[in-house]
Amino acid sequence: MPFTIEKVPSAIHIVLMDSSGNDEDAELIIEIAGKYEGYVSIRQYDDIHDRYEVISLSPSMFKDLIKSINSPIGFHGLDWK
């Protein structure tokens, strides 16, 4: 799957392009400056509603998401406070 990486002053944008043409491209936006530094947003255009669908994750949530990708099925660590 082809992708592009672009750096702007406040973020890094990674666009995953669907080479089949069946799905919309997905964009990962990593904030590198400002109030939301470290936050990661994932967005994909929704043709039906003519807008982007966006999920934003805190730095710790994104790290947990990456760790979870290769984890086995089941319940995993939870810090109780």
OpenMM code with the backbone's topology and positions (N, CA, C; nanometers):
from openmm import Vec3, app, unit

residues = "MET PRO PHE THR ILE GLU LYS VAL PRO SER ALA ILE HIS ILE VAL LEU MET ASP SER SER GLY ASN ASP GLU ASP ALA GLU LEU ILE ILE GLU ILE ALA GLY LYS TYR GLU GLY TYR VAL SER ILE ARG GLN TYR ASP ASP ILE HIS ASP ARG TYR GLU VAL ILE SER LEU SER PRO SER MET PHE LYS ASP LEU ILE LYS SER ILE ASN SER PRO ILE GLY PHE HIS GLY LEU ASP TRP LYS".split()
positions = [
    Vec3(0.0853, -0.1170, 0.0000),
    Vec3(0.0000, 0.0000, 0.0000),
    Vec3(0.0903, 0.1238, 0.0000),
    Vec3(0.0723, 0.2129, -0.0959),
    Vec3(0.1551, 0.3331, -0.0994),
    Vec3(0.1175, 0.4307, 0.0124),
    Vec3(0.2148, 0.5126, 0.0513),
    Vec3(0.1893, 0.6140, 0.1528),
    Vec3(0.2818, 0.7328, 0.1297),
    Vec3(0.2430, 0.8466, 0.1863),
    Vec3(0.3260, 0.9659, 0.1815),
    Vec3(0.3491, 1.0147, 0.3236),
    Vec3(0.4607, 1.0838, 0.3443),
    Vec3(0.4909, 1.1460, 0.4728),
    Vec3(0.5277, 1.2910, 0.4447),
    Vec3(0.4613, 1.3820, 0.5136),
    Vec3(0.4845, 1.5253, 0.4950),
    Vec3(0.4953, 1.5919, 0.6315),
    Vec3(0.5900, 1.6827, 0.6445),
    Vec3(0.6062, 1.7570, 0.7696),
    Vec3(0.5675, 1.9020, 0.7459),
    Vec3(0.4798, 1.9517, 0.8317),
    Vec3(0.4439, 2.0939, 0.8341),
    Vec3(0.4922, 2.1465, 0.9689),
    Vec3(0.4915, 2.2773, 0.9922),
    Vec3(0.5489, 2.3285, 1.1171),
    Vec3(0.4960, 2.2653, 1.2461),
    Vec3(0.3695, 2.2272, 1.2521),
    Vec3(0.3144, 2.1774, 1.3781),
    Vec3(0.2806, 2.0286, 1.3789),
    Vec3(0.3007, 1.9592, 1.2659),
    Vec3(0.2586, 1.8186, 1.2606),
    Vec3(0.3300, 1.7409, 1.1509),
    Vec3(0.3235, 1.6093, 1.1659),
    Vec3(0.3663, 1.5181, 1.0601),
    Vec3(0.2406, 1.4483, 1.0103),
    Vec3(0.2226, 1.4471, 0.8784),
    Vec3(0.1057, 1.3850, 0.8165),
    Vec3(0.1516, 1.2614, 0.7392),
    Vec3(0.0910, 1.1473, 0.7699),
    Vec3(0.1178, 1.0240, 0.6971),
    Vec3(-0.0140, 0.9832, 0.6319),
    Vec3(-0.0134, 0.9720, 0.5003),
    Vec3(-0.1343, 0.9354, 0.4270),
    Vec3(-0.1161, 0.7952, 0.3696),
    Vec3(-0.2058, 0.7046, 0.4095),
    Vec3(-0.2085, 0.5684, 0.3564),
    Vec3(-0.3074, 0.5669, 0.2411),
    Vec3(-0.2579, 0.5353, 0.1220),
    Vec3(-0.3422, 0.5406, 0.0026),
    Vec3(-0.3887, 0.4006, -0.0366),
    Vec3(-0.5159, 0.3880, -0.0623),
    Vec3(-0.5721, 0.2607, -0.1046),
    Vec3(-0.5494, 0.2439, -0.2544),
    Vec3(-0.4563, 0.1582, -0.2915),
    Vec3(-0.4228, 0.1405, -0.4324),
    Vec3(-0.5326, 0.0699, -0.5115),
    Vec3(-0.6248, 0.0028, -0.4421),
    Vec3(-0.7341, -0.0655, -0.5124),
    Vec3(-0.8439, 0.0308, -0.5559),
    Vec3(-0.8522, 0.1451, -0.4882),
    Vec3(-0.9580, 0.2404, -0.5182),
    Vec3(-1.0903, 0.2084, -0.4514),
    Vec3(-1.0925, 0.1029, -0.3697),
    Vec3(-1.2164, 0.0634, -0.3024),
    Vec3(-1.2434, 0.1415, -0.1747),
    Vec3(-1.1384, 0.1905, -0.1096),
    Vec3(-1.1527, 0.2612, 0.0176),
    Vec3(-1.0909, 0.3999, 0.0089),
    Vec3(-1.1410, 0.4887, 0.0934),
    Vec3(-1.0822, 0.6220, 0.1020),
    Vec3(-0.9444, 0.6130, 0.1677),
    Vec3(-0.8566, 0.7056, 0.1323),
    Vec3(-0.7262, 0.7128, 0.1975),
    Vec3(-0.7458, 0.7413, 0.3460),
    Vec3(-0.6506, 0.6996, 0.4283),
    Vec3(-0.6531, 0.7275, 0.5716),
    Vec3(-0.5307, 0.8120, 0.6049),
    Vec3(-0.5487, 0.9091, 0.6928),
    Vec3(-0.4401, 1.0008, 0.7287),
    Vec3(-0.4143, 0.9954, 0.8784),
    Vec3(-0.2869, 0.9827, 0.9129),
    Vec3(-0.2407, 0.9849, 1.0508),
    Vec3(-0.1717, 1.1194, 1.0708),
    Vec3(-0.2166, 1.1966, 1.1693),
    Vec3(-0.1596, 1.3291, 1.1954),
    Vec3(-0.0975, 1.3271, 1.3340),
    Vec3(0.0331, 1.3471, 1.3397),
    Vec3(0.1056, 1.3472, 1.4665),
    Vec3(0.1433, 1.4913, 1.4985),
    Vec3(0.0861, 1.5446, 1.6054),
    Vec3(0.1146, 1.6822, 1.6459),
    Vec3(0.2547, 1.6888, 1.7067),
    Vec3(0.3383, 1.7804, 1.6584),
    Vec3(0.4761, 1.7904, 1.7080),
    Vec3(0.5063, 1.9246, 1.7744),
    Vec3(0.4072, 2.0103, 1.7847),
    Vec3(0.4262, 2.1401, 1.8499),
    Vec3(0.2919, 2.1924, 1.8993),
    Vec3(0.2986, 2.2810, 1.9955),
    Vec3(0.1771, 2.3458, 2.0431),
    Vec3(0.1077, 2.2707, 2.1551),
    Vec3(-0.0135, 2.3142, 2.1829),
    Vec3(-0.0924, 2.2629, 2.2947),
    Vec3(-0.1164, 2.1119, 2.2862),
    Vec3(-0.1285, 2.0576, 2.1664),
    Vec3(-0.1610, 1.9161, 2.1491),
    Vec3(-0.0399, 1.8325, 2.1064),
    Vec3(0.0791, 1.8807, 2.1362),
    Vec3(0.2003, 1.8075, 2.1012),
    Vec3(0.1947, 1.6645, 2.1550),
    Vec3(0.2249, 1.5688, 2.0695),
    Vec3(0.2217, 1.4287, 2.1077),
    Vec3(0.0899, 1.3593, 2.0770),
    Vec3(-0.0157, 1.4348, 2.0560),
    Vec3(-0.1457, 1.3751, 2.0233),
    Vec3(-0.1437, 1.3235, 1.8796),
    Vec3(-0.2221, 1.2203, 1.8548),
    Vec3(-0.2295, 1.1598, 1.7230),
    Vec3(-0.3763, 1.1556, 1.6804),
    Vec3(-0.4016, 1.1990, 1.5585),
    Vec3(-0.5369, 1.1913, 1.5029),
    Vec3(-0.5337, 1.1022, 1.3798),
    Vec3(-0.6384, 1.0247, 1.3638),
    Vec3(-0.6558, 0.9416, 1.2458),
    Vec3(-0.7834, 0.9900, 1.1790),
    Vec3(-0.7742, 1.0218, 1.0500),
    Vec3(-0.8947, 1.0702, 0.9828),
    Vec3(-0.9104, 1.0035, 0.8462),
    Vec3(-1.0372, 0.9930, 0.8067),
    Vec3(-1.0716, 0.9369, 0.6768),
    Vec3(-1.1953, 1.0100, 0.6266),
    Vec3(-1.1944, 1.0422, 0.4981),
    Vec3(-1.3060, 1.1167, 0.4411),
    Vec3(-1.4282, 1.0271, 0.4255),
    Vec3(-1.5445, 1.0802, 0.4616),
    Vec3(-1.6719, 1.0098, 0.4504),
    Vec3(-1.7506, 1.0739, 0.3370),
    Vec3(-1.7562, 1.0059, 0.2222),
    Vec3(-1.8274, 1.0594, 0.1055),
    Vec3(-1.9761, 1.0797, 0.1306),
    Vec3(-2.0358, 0.9908, 0.2074),
    Vec3(-2.1802, 0.9981, 0.2309),
    Vec3(-2.2181, 1.1256, 0.3054),
    Vec3(-2.1405, 1.1618, 0.4079),
    Vec3(-2.1710, 1.2804, 0.4881),
    Vec3(-2.0879, 1.4021, 0.4491),
    Vec3(-1.9992, 1.3864, 0.3494),
    Vec3(-1.9169, 1.4949, 0.2965),
    Vec3(-1.8352, 1.5641, 0.4064),
    Vec3(-1.7653, 1.4815, 0.4876),
    Vec3(-1.6821, 1.5343, 0.5952),
    Vec3(-1.5804, 1.4278, 0.6369),
    Vec3(-1.4824, 1.4700, 0.7138),
    Vec3(-1.3858, 1.3764, 0.7691),
    Vec3(-1.4388, 1.3152, 0.8982),
    Vec3(-1.4152, 1.1872, 0.9164),
    Vec3(-1.4374, 1.1193, 1.0440),
    Vec3(-1.3016, 1.1191, 1.1136),
    Vec3(-1.2958, 1.1653, 1.2386),
    Vec3(-1.1678, 1.1827, 1.3073),
    Vec3(-1.1704, 1.1150, 1.4434),
    Vec3(-1.0616, 1.0470, 1.4750),
    Vec3(-1.0384, 0.9918, 1.6087),
    Vec3(-0.9081, 1.0535, 1.6575),
    Vec3(-0.9087, 1.1143, 1.7755),
    Vec3(-0.7880, 1.1729, 1.8333),
    Vec3(-0.7498, 1.0950, 1.9584),
    Vec3(-0.6207, 1.0655, 1.9697),
    Vec3(-0.5694, 0.9872, 2.0813),
    Vec3(-0.4602, 1.0637, 2.1545),
    Vec3(-0.4605, 1.0547, 2.2869),
    Vec3(-0.3522, 1.1131, 2.3657),
    Vec3(-0.2257, 1.0321, 2.3373),
    Vec3(-0.1086, 1.0876, 2.3721),
    Vec3(0.0152, 1.0125, 2.3490),
    Vec3(0.0142, 0.8741, 2.4142),
    Vec3(-0.0354, 0.8622, 2.5362),
    Vec3(-0.0353, 0.7314, 2.6034),
    Vec3(-0.1341, 0.6348, 2.5379),
    Vec3(-0.2490, 0.6844, 2.4918),
    Vec3(-0.3442, 0.5974, 2.4233),
    Vec3(-0.2864, 0.5451, 2.2927),
    Vec3(-0.2144, 0.6307, 2.2203),
    Vec3(-0.1558, 0.5870, 2.0939),
    Vec3(-0.0477, 0.4816, 2.1186),
    Vec3(0.0354, 0.5023, 2.2214),
    Vec3(0.1376, 0.4023, 2.2552),
    Vec3(0.0728, 0.2690, 2.2906),
    Vec3(-0.0372, 0.2732, 2.3665),
    Vec3(-0.1088, 0.1507, 2.4016),
    Vec3(-0.1674, 0.0830, 2.2775),
    Vec3(-0.2173, 0.1618, 2.1847),
    Vec3(-0.2722, 0.1060, 2.0608),
    Vec3(-0.1630, 0.0321, 1.9839),
    Vec3(-0.0463, 0.0932, 1.9714),
    Vec3(0.0650, 0.0290, 1.9003),
    Vec3(0.1046, -0.1010, 1.9705),
    Vec3(0.1149, -0.0976, 2.1042),
    Vec3(0.1501, -0.2190, 2.1793),
    Vec3(0.0459, -0.3285, 2.1609),
    Vec3(-0.0802, -0.2914, 2.1500),
    Vec3(-0.1879, -0.3907, 2.1428),
    Vec3(-0.1926, -0.4660, 2.0104),
    Vec3(-0.1354, -0.4112, 1.9065),
    Vec3(-0.1470, -0.4714, 1.7740),
    Vec3(-0.0954, -0.6150, 1.7710),
    Vec3(0.0140, -0.6429, 1.8374),
    Vec3(0.0709, -0.7777, 1.8358),
    Vec3(0.0393, -0.8577, 1.9622),
    Vec3(-0.0576, -0.8146, 2.0388),
    Vec3(-0.0939, -0.8850, 2.1620),
    Vec3(-0.1957, -0.9947, 2.1331),
    Vec3(-0.1947, -1.1007, 2.2133),
    Vec3(-0.2947, -1.2063, 2.1946),
    Vec3(-0.4333, -1.1591, 2.2392),
    Vec3(-0.5334, -1.2290, 2.1974),
    Vec3(-0.6717, -1.1981, 2.2361),
    Vec3(-0.6854, -1.2126, 2.3870),
    Vec3(-0.7634, -1.1243, 2.4486),
    Vec3(-0.7868, -1.1308, 2.5918),
    Vec3(-0.7721, -0.9957, 2.6585),
    Vec3(-0.7935, -0.9924, 2.7868),
    Vec3(-0.7833, -0.8698, 2.8658),
    Vec3(-0.6360, -0.8469, 2.9007),
    Vec3(-0.5913, -0.7232, 2.8888),
    Vec3(-0.4512, -0.6899, 2.9181),
    Vec3(-0.4447, -0.5740, 3.0148),
    Vec3(-0.3311, -0.5594, 3.0832),
    Vec3(-0.3032, -0.4629, 3.1885),
    Vec3(-0.3902, -0.3403, 3.1964),
    Vec3(-0.4220, -0.3070, 3.3188),
    Vec3(-0.5006, -0.1876, 3.3467),
    Vec3(-0.4473, -0.1321, 3.4775),
    Vec3(-0.4113, -0.0053, 3.4774),
    Vec3(-0.3603, 0.0581, 3.5991),
    Vec3(-0.4786, 0.1110, 3.6812),
    Vec3(-0.5033, 0.0531, 3.7951),
    Vec3(-0.6096, 0.0990, 3.8831),
    Vec3(-0.5528, 0.2033, 3.9779),
    Vec3(-0.6230, 0.3131, 3.9952),
    Vec3(-0.5771, 0.4199, 4.0850),
    Vec3(-0.6764, 0.4398, 4.1955),
] * unit.nanometer
topology = app.Topology()
chain = topology.addChain("A")
for resn in residues:
    res = topology.addResidue(resn, chain)
    for name in ("N", "CA", "C"):
        topology.addAtom(name, app.Element.getBySymbol(name[0]), res)
